[in-house]
Amino acid sequence: MPRSRRIVIAVFPDVDLLDVTGPAEVFALANRETGGRAGYDVQLAGPTGGAVTTSAGVRLLADLSFAEVGGGGGGGGARGGGGVIDTLLVPGAVDMLPEGPVARIDQDVVAWVKETAPGARRVASVCVGAHVLAAAGLLDGKRVTTHWSTAAQLAAEHPEVTVDADPIFVRSGRVWTGAGISACMDLALALVAEDLGEEVALAVARQLVMYLKRQGGQSQFSVPLSRPPASRRDIEELRTYIAEHLDADLSAGALAGRMALSERHFARVFRQETGTGPAAYVEAVRVEAARRLLESTDEPLERVAAASGFGSVETLHRALRKQIDTTPAAYRRRFRTAT
């Protein structure tokens, strides 16, 4: 008999739809890829059971009410509605205010998670669901992530939690936190990999036609997406040029010359438009390119350094140490994705 792994996903009004259906699809495909050996049994639990309207306007049907799931506590596993909870998965919801999205904290959901989580083998949040875990006291003293748009809110409301807005997911013991929103797939794949191994997780990723199975330390954003769009078209065109000519002379003087500006004036305009200086921006883009090559190829470090514009392995080492506090070899060992 295959081992049974009961996955309970919390659903409530305005929950993000993909945060629920994305992981559910990953677990279902893991069952299919293993001929049922994975044993995942996904259940949706809501405040009262029945229909729940998501943020997308699509309604989900909860299998159980929170009261029917089982209380947990005591470390023996949360029971009810089908047995011990293997994984408790908590997505989130946001309220859109004039100043931007704010994570919604429903105290009834928080109370249920606080009661149920101690008995689950593993607890995970998706996107702004980290705010619910934090309110339930499950993230104290832990390093966590959440959707970039509410990371500052989480850090301000829970100073006892170390918030890192960069990774797509973070594991801290039995508690996992994931970024939003499509990163829910990466988090679920990591849970499958923990349970069944990398081969099964990669098989599921292939079925999902995902570009690659990203590891947790990778960034939520590429460098261009992490910077605000420039209001000046010439700066946007320059950013495109930088991305496409990493091995060119991208010094501030050379870039200023392309724009027919003095170096001082160019540096001021570039910072106003992008929020960072030219040298820092170029280095970040080059580091991102190097990371992609380290993740997806077996090219020697000399070629990685040259292709990403660093010129030498020593310069590549220094940049990775500065930007992500690791070495090229260590990064490749951890995040290599090609087979």
C-alpha angles and dihedrals in degrees: 000000000000117000113263116233112189112205116193116193118192116228128185139154114310094006112160106265099216091049086065104034097039097062091038090057092048092053092045091052090048088057090050095046092052097042090247095311091119089066096203113168109187118201128179116218123194137177093266106003121245127070121002122186113222129210088264091058091247114128123228125198114229114219093208142014117242089253091056095052096072134251106254116189124131092071093264098110129274109274137192134078092046111346139283117001111239096182129014109201119195120191123183147228133217137209115219109226128175090260092051140272119339122193112246116231111200107192093206090057091045092051092050093048091048090053097042104038099071091065097047119094091223135014125200135177126205122210111320090358083097087077089061092050090048092050088051090055094246097122102050110135093005134118108236143165136214139168109315093236094064101031092103090051092051092049093048095047095043111034089168089068123077105225119200110184095188110070123077090225139358130202120208109175109298092344120089126186125193136197122235149304119336087016086081085082092054091049093049091048089052090053090050090049090052091051102037109012137260094284093063092044091052091048089054091047089053091051089052089050089232115170090234140334100260121214122231099254094061119108125261089227142037111235097259091050091049091060124069116255112264118245090213115077092209091059091050089050090049091052089054090049091051092052092049098043105042093148093053127094100281098169117139089252093053093046092047089052091054088056095042091237133127112261092245094049092045092052091051094048093045092052092047091052101040106023093239141069123266096249094049091047094050091048091050092051091048092049090051091051091049091050091053091051092047091049098047109028142048092221113145115257091252091062093042089053093048096045093049093048101251095116096208138042089237091058090047090052092051093048095050091046090052098042105037105005098242141093127253092248094049092047092051093050091053102040107028106137108171117100 
